[in-house]
């Protein structure tokens, strides 16, 4: 999916954040528990071949390099983080915030790793966390997934508003992200068993809507009271809808209905959202207006296929970008054509 804008609305508030699931509850712990994986059975050794027919043994095949992944991402409102995932057994794993190392460790014999990023904690604002796997004699391998986090600023108790939590999502290289931690203590919008997790759209207005409901439940989506998509929650309760028609720029209303077997709505959610405009391409160079939630890594991944090409955008827009980790809504970037 191209450059993504995520809309999340909590009870009594609307939150527009990065480019996208069940909420993690409770206080931040200094430990993450990884489910024990069953150890593979050891195959019995073959019977020895008679000496006269024995052939020299073949060299063992080269083990495939595992791409590291994220399983758990828990980040408190104070920026203290516990991140866990999987990599090649015994590999060194390095956690990056943008391009800066913030923690490192080693995967165990099952390939499981747990890292603490707590001293110093993540600062208020947006962060993109990736993990890089290092195995001696091989090239480093970077995770295709990205943990996207928005750490809130200091809470003002006199504001009358509830305390914000850190918004955390795990984003795949393409498609909708999975919300793992909502941005408010009230959680994400829900009605009975119907829950809205993410609303994504790309620069063409193609939308993806995700959420939770009872397994097998039918969910319908309406934009401005027009039916745009219908689908069914899977065995894990997750559903994903992708309206066929793009959404125009401007303000819109999203409605979600959870249907009973007779086709009548049993739960309903409604929320307003604003699809921001983007600039059209100019000549051989496309133009892009930065909106809230954008970052160079996601823009590069959407337009060039991989986040590491953010340097292309940085070089082409040096007059506007002092720090690759800091871009601002309203900036207009050139996106050079690359081979």
C-alpha positions in Angstrom: 0.0 0.0 0.0 1.3 3.5 -0.9 1.9 6.3 1.6 -0.4 5.6 4.4 -2.4 7.7 6.8 -3.8 5.9 9.8 -7.0 7.1 11.6 -7.7 5.8 15.0 -10.5 7.1 17.2 -10.8 6.4 20.9 -13.9 7.0 23.0 -14.5 10.8 23.0 -11.4 11.6 20.9 -10.0 11.2 17.4 -6.4 10.3 16.8 -4.7 10.5 13.4 -1.3 8.8 13.5 1.1 6.8 11.4 1.0 4.8 8.6 -1.4 0.9 11.3 -5.0 -5.8 16.7 -5.7 -6.1 20.1 -4.8 -3.6 22.8 -2.1 -4.4 25.3 -3.3 -3.7 28.8 -1.7 -3.2 32.2 1.5 -1.6 33.4 4.8 -1.8 31.6 6.8 -4.8 32.8 10.6 -5.3 32.5 10.0 -8.8 31.1 8.4 -10.3 28.0 7.2 -13.9 28.0 7.6 -15.8 24.8 5.6 -19.0 24.4 7.7 -22.1 24.5 8.1 -23.7 21.1 8.3 -27.4 20.9 11.7 -28.7 20.1 12.0 -30.6 16.8 12.5 -34.3 17.0 16.0 -35.6 16.3 16.0 -37.9 13.3 17.5 -41.3 13.8 20.9 -41.8 12.2 20.8 -44.1 9.1 22.4 -47.5 9.3 26.0 -47.6 8.2 26.6 -48.5 4.5 29.0 -51.4 3.8 32.5 -50.1 3.2 32.7 -51.3 -0.4 29.5 -49.3 -1.4 30.1 -46.3 0.9 30.4 -42.9 -0.8 31.9 -39.8 0.6 29.3 -37.8 2.6 27.9 -34.7 1.0 28.6 -31.4 2.7 25.7 -30.2 4.8 23.4 -27.7 3.1 23.8 -24.1 3.9 21.2 -23.0 6.4 18.8 -20.4 5.1 19.1 -17.0 6.7 15.9 -16.3 8.7 14.4 -12.8 8.4 14.0 -11.4 11.9 10.4 -10.6 13.0 8.6 -8.9 15.8 6.2 -10.8 18.1 5.8 -8.4 21.0 6.1 -4.6 21.3 5.1 -3.0 24.6 5.9 0.6 25.1 4.8 2.6 28.1 3.7 6.3 28.0 7.1 7.1 29.5 8.9 5.5 26.5 10.2 2.4 28.3 10.0 -0.5 25.9 10.0 -4.3 25.9 10.5 -5.7 22.4 10.6 -9.4 21.5 10.6 -11.5 18.4 12.4 -14.2 16.4 15.6 -14.5 14.4 18.1 -17.2 13.4 19.1 -19.2 16.5 22.2 -17.8 18.1 22.2 -14.6 15.9 23.1 -11.2 17.3 20.1 -8.9 17.1 20.3 -5.1 17.1 17.3 -2.9 17.7 17.3 0.4 15.7 15.3 3.5 16.2 15.6 5.1 12.8 19.3 4.4 12.1 20.4 4.6 15.8 21.1 1.5 17.9 19.1 1.5 21.1 19.5 -2.1 22.3 21.1 -5.4 21.3 21.2 -9.0 22.4 21.3 -12.5 21.1 18.6 -15.0 19.9 18.5 -18.2 21.9 18.6 -21.8 20.5 15.0 -21.5 19.4 15.6 -18.1 17.7 13.7 -16.1 20.3 15.0 -12.8 21.6 13.9 -10.1 24.1 15.3 -6.6 24.2 14.7 -3.8 26.7 15.0 -0.2 25.5 14.6 1.7 28.8 17.7 3.6 29.6 17.2 6.1 28.1 13.6 5.5 27.2 12.1 6.5 23.8 11.5 10.3 23.6 8.0 11.8 23.0 7.1 11.7 19.3 7.2 9.2 16.5 9.6 6.2 16.3 10.2 3.4 13.8 11.9 0.4 15.2 13.6 -2.3 13.1 15.8 -5.2 14.1 18.9 -6.3 12.3 20.2 -9.8 12.5 24.0 -10.4 12.4 25.5 -13.9 11.8 29.3 -14.2 11.4 30.4 -14.6 7.8 27.0 -13.4 6.4 25.5 -10.1 5.4 23.2 -8.5 8.0 19.5 -9.1 7.5 17.0 -6.3 8.4 13.4 -7.1 9.5 10.8 -6.5 6.9 8.3 -5.6 9.6 8.6 -2.2 11.4 7.3 -1.3 14.8 5.7 2.1 14.6 5.3 3.9 17.9 4.1 7.4 18.9 5.1 8.2 22.4 2.9 10.9 24.0 4.2 14.1 25.6 4.0 14.8 29.3 0.5 14.6 30.7 -1.1 17.8 31.9 -3.5 16.8 34.8 -5.2 20.2 34.6 -6.3 19.7 31.0 -9.3 17.6 32.0 -8.3 15.0 29.4 -7.4 11.4 30.1 -3.8 10.2 30.0 -2.6 9.2 26.6 -0.8 6.0 26.0 1.8 5.1 23.4 0.3 4.2 20.1 2.1 1.0 18.9 1.6 -0.9 15.6 3.5 -3.6 13.8 3.6 -2.8 10.1 4.4 -5.4 7.4 6.2 -4.4 4.2 2.9 -4.0 2.4 -0.7 -3.8 3.5 -2.4 -2.7 6.7 -0.5 -2.6 10.0 -1.7 -4.4 13.1 -2.6 -2.3 16.1 -1.0 -3.8 19.2 -1.4 -0.9 21.6 -4.1 1.9 21.3 -3.2 5.5 22.0 -5.6 6.1 24.9 -6.4 4.2 28.1 -10.0 4.0 26.8 -8.8 1.8 24.0 -10.1 1.8 20.4 -13.7 2.4 19.2 -15.9 -0.6 19.9 -19.6 -1.5 20.2 -20.3 -4.9 21.8 -17.9 -7.3 20.0 -17.3 -5.0 17.1 -14.0 -3.1 17.2 -12.3 -0.8 14.7 -8.5 -1.1 14.7 -7.2 0.8 11.7 -8.3 2.9 8.8 -5.5 3.2 6.1 -5.6 4.9 2.7 -2.9 5.4 0.1 -2.2 8.5 -2.1 -4.8 7.3 -4.6 -7.5 7.0 -1.9 -7.6 3.2 -1.8 -8.6 2.3 1.7 -8.1 -0.6 4.0 -10.2 -1.0 7.2 -9.3 -3.6 9.9 -10.8 -4.6 13.2 -12.1 -7.3 15.5 -15.4 -9.1 15.9 -16.7 -12.5 16.9 -15.2 -15.2 14.8 -17.3 -15.7 11.6 -19.3 -12.4 12.1 -20.2 -10.4 9.0 -19.1 -6.8 9.0 -20.2 -4.1 6.6 -18.5 -0.8 5.9 -20.2 2.4 4.8 -18.5 5.7 3.7 -20.9 8.7 3.8 -23.8 6.2 4.2 -22.9 4.3 1.0 -22.0 0.6 1.3 -18.4 0.2 0.2 -17.3 -3.3 1.5 -18.5 -6.4 3.3 -16.5 -9.3 4.8 -16.3 -11.9 7.5 -14.1 -12.1 10.6 -11.7 -15.0 10.6 -11.2 -17.7 13.2 -9.1 -15.3 15.2 -11.8 -12.6 15.1 -9.9 -10.3 12.8 -11.5 -8.8 9.7 -10.1 -6.7 6.9 -12.1 -4.7 4.3 -10.8 -3.0 1.2 -13.4 -0.8 -0.6 -13.1 -1.1 -4.4 -13.7 2.6 -5.1 -11.1 5.2 -3.9 -12.0 7.8 -1.3 -12.0 11.4 -2.4 -10.1 14.1 -0.6 -11.9 15.8 2.2 -14.0 15.0 5.3 -16.0 11.7 5.4 -18.0 9.5 7.8 -17.2 5.9 8.3 -19.9 3.5 9.6 -19.4 -0.1 10.5 -22.2 -2.6 11.1 -21.9 -6.1 12.6 -24.7 -8.2 11.2 -26.7 -11.0 12.7 -27.5 -14.2 10.7 -30.7 -12.6 9.5 -28.8 -9.6 8.0 -29.9 -7.1 10.6 -27.2 -4.9 12.4 -26.5 -5.9 16.0 -23.6 -3.5 16.6 -22.7 -0.2 15.0 -19.7 2.2 15.0 -19.4 5.6 13.4 -16.5 8.0 13.1 -15.4 11.0 11.1 -12.1 11.1 9.2 -10.3 13.5 6.9 -8.5 12.2 3.8 -5.7 14.7 3.2 -4.8 15.8 -0.4 -1.5 14.9 -2.1 0.2 16.6 -4.9 0.2 15.1 -8.4 3.4 14.0 -10.2 5.4 16.6 -12.0 7.5 15.5 -15.0 9.8 12.6 -14.2 9.6 13.5 -10.5 6.6 12.8 -8.4 5.7 15.2 -5.7 4.4 14.3 -2.2 3.0 16.5 0.5 3.9 15.3 4.0 1.0 14.7 6.2 0.8 13.8 9.9 2.2 10.3 10.5 4.6 10.3 7.5 8.3 9.5 7.8 11.0 8.9 5.2 11.2 5.2 5.9 7.5 4.5 5.1 7.5 6.9 2.2 10.5 5.1 0.6 9.0 1.7 1.3 5.7 2.7 -0.3 7.2 4.4 -3.4 10.5 2.5 -4.0 9.7 -0.9 -2.4 12.1 -0.8 0.5 12.6 1.6 3.4 16.3 1.7 3.1 15.9 3.9 0.0 14.9 6.8 2.2 18.4 8.2 1.4 17.1 8.8 -2.1 14.4 11.1 -0.8 16.8 12.7 1.7 19.4 13.5 -0.9 16.7 15.0 -3.3 15.3 17.2 -0.6 18.3 18.3 1.5 17.2 21.9 1.4 14.2 20.9 3.5 15.5 18.1 5.6 18.1 18.7 8.3 17.5 15.5 10.2 16.1 12.4 8.3 14.2 11.5 11.5 12.3 14.8 11.5 9.9 15.8 8.7 6.9 17.9 9.1 3.3 18.0 7.8 3.0 20.4 4.9 6.5 19.9 3.4 6.5 19.2 -0.3 9.1 16.6 -1.3 10.4 15.5 -4.7 10.4 11.7 -5.3 13.1 11.0 -7.9 12.6 8.3 -10.4 14.9 5.3 -9.7 15.7 2.1 -11.6 
